[in-house]
Amino acid sequence: MASAALLTMILVLALQNSGARPTPDAPKGNLQRSSEILYFKRFAESGSERGKEIYFYKCWVCHNDYTRAAGTAAPTLRDLYKRPRLISGQPINDQTVTAKIKTGGPGMPGYQYTLNEQDVADLVSFLREGKCCWEDFEEKEPPRNPRYKAK
């Protein structure tokens, strides 16, 4: 009995020291809505629609009309891909936008540890499509819950 506990403890310590951590499978079924919220999959499994949801939860909080009116330095991201350069002076393309999202910058947090590669790719596809950013009337009406059924 003691050897099984010792073996388990050694295995746990080895996993912790290796940096590997097991990732749980996402729950399946209509009753697992919390996993859809956790993995940003309420509106789509991937692509720009999923990127729209990620933008709402991760970016909108700083990059909106209200915070800019209050004096934040966060620029609007509307029509980002129509601009020639980022504020840092780098040309705007998928690689530089991805790097900015991952590493952040002065006044912007980096999301390299909170968003995975697919999350960032979906967010970049949303920004690239030019449908960004809940300005004007859309800011007052965030994304609708697709499961809501009006009576």
BELURQUI-V449733 format. One record per run of one state. SS is the DSSP state (@ for helix, = for strand, . for the rest). FROM is the first residue (numbers start at 1). LEN is the number of residues. If there is no record, write none. Layout:
# BELURQUI-V449733
SS&FROM&LEN / SS&FROM&LEN
This chain:
# BELURQUI-V449733
.&1&1 / @&2&17 / .&19&14 / @&33&6 / .&39&9 / @&48&11 / .&59&6 / @&65&5 / .&70&10 / @&80&3 / .&83&2 / =&85&1 / .&86&5 / =&91&1 / .&92&2 / @&94&10 / .&104&1 / =&105&1 / .&106&2 / =&108&1 / .&109&8 / @&117&13 / .&130&6 / @&136&5 / .&141&11
